[in-house]
Structures are given as C-alpha cells and as structure tokens.
Amino acid sequence: MVSIKIQITDPAGLHLGPAEKICRKALGYQSRCSLRNKETTANAKSVLGVLGACVRNGDVIEIICEGSDEQEALAALADLVRQQLCGG
C-alpha cells in the first residue's frame, strides 16, 4: 500500500469535472485506488464516491493505492490531482 497527501487549492474544491477525470484515470489501473478526506474514504473508481468525499478548498486529501501497479497508479493520480485541483 502506498499513499500521498495533497492539499487542495482550487477555490471550487473537487467538483464534477476533476472527479470524472480522477475516476477515469483510476479505472486504468488494477490496484484498488481510494481517496480519503477527513473521516470519509471513497473509491476513486467511482465518480459518485469521489464527489461524496466532499473535498473543499483547503482540505488535505490522501490518495491511497494498493495492488500490483500501486506505484504507477499513485504517481498518475497524484499528478492529475495536482494539475486539476492545485493550480498545476
């Protein structure tokens, strides 16, 4: 299992557009991919799950990947979150 924490700086927080991109990216990996915000852990392969984590500007999320391609999945998801929700 590998994980990384990232602070969200997008004023809109995590909304539908980035949630859909995160889900699409996560579906490309065999590993289990999750997104944790405070006490909520969401399946990163589910758009509704990601949106249900209620990520707002300033929140620190944790991306967690576990499986055969966990390193690659974590790197790809972290890069995507930084591009979409942290100003690049």
C-alpha positions in Angstrom: 0.0 0.0 0.0 1.3 3.5 -0.9 -0.3 6.9 -0.3 0.3 10.6 -0.6 -1.3 13.6 1.0 -2.1 16.7 -1.1 -3.7 20.0 -0.1 -6.5 21.2 -2.5 -6.1 24.8 -3.5 -8.8 25.1 -6.2 -11.4 27.6 -4.9 -14.2 25.3 -6.2 -12.8 22.3 -4.4 -13.3 18.9 -6.1 -16.2 19.2 -8.5 -17.6 17.0 -11.3 -15.0 17.7 -14.0 -12.0 16.7 -11.9 -13.9 13.9 -10.2 -14.7 12.3 -13.6 -11.0 12.6 -14.7 -9.8 11.0 -11.5 -12.2 8.2 -11.9 -11.3 7.6 -15.5 -7.6 7.6 -14.6 -8.1 5.2 -11.6 -10.0 2.8 -13.8 -6.9 2.3 -15.9 -5.1 0.5 -13.0 -5.6 -2.9 -11.4 -4.8 -1.6 -8.0 -7.5 -0.5 -5.5 -7.5 3.3 -5.5 -9.1 5.3 -2.8 -9.4 9.0 -1.8 -9.6 9.9 1.8 -10.9 13.3 3.1 -11.2 13.6 6.9 -13.2 10.5 8.0 -14.5 9.7 4.5 -12.8 7.2 2.3 -14.1 7.0 -1.3 -13.5 4.5 -4.1 -11.5 6.6 -6.6 -13.0 4.4 -9.4 -16.5 5.8 -8.7 -17.4 9.4 -9.7 -20.2 9.5 -7.1 -17.8 8.1 -4.4 -15.2 10.8 -5.2 -17.9 13.6 -5.1 -19.2 12.1 -1.9 -15.9 12.8 -0.2 -17.0 16.5 -0.2 -13.5 17.9 -0.8 -13.3 21.6 -0.4 -10.7 24.3 -1.0 -8.0 23.9 1.7 -8.8 20.3 2.5 -5.8 17.8 2.6 -6.8 14.6 0.9 -4.9 11.3 0.9 -4.7 9.2 -2.2 -4.2 5.5 -1.4 -3.3 2.7 -3.8 -2.9 -0.9 -3.1 -2.1 -3.7 -5.6 0.2 -4.9 -8.4 0.6 -1.4 -10.0 0.2 0.7 -6.9 3.3 2.9 -7.5 2.2 3.8 -11.1 -1.4 4.4 -10.0 -0.4 6.7 -7.2 2.0 8.7 -9.3 -0.6 9.2 -12.1 -3.4 10.1 -9.7 -1.2 12.5 -7.7 -0.1 14.2 -10.9 -3.7 14.5 -12.1 -4.9 15.9 -8.8 -2.1 18.5 -8.7 -2.9 19.6 -12.3 -6.7 19.7 -11.8 -7.0 20.9 -8.2 -3.8 22.6 -7.2 -3.1 25.1 -9.9 -0.8 22.8 -11.9 
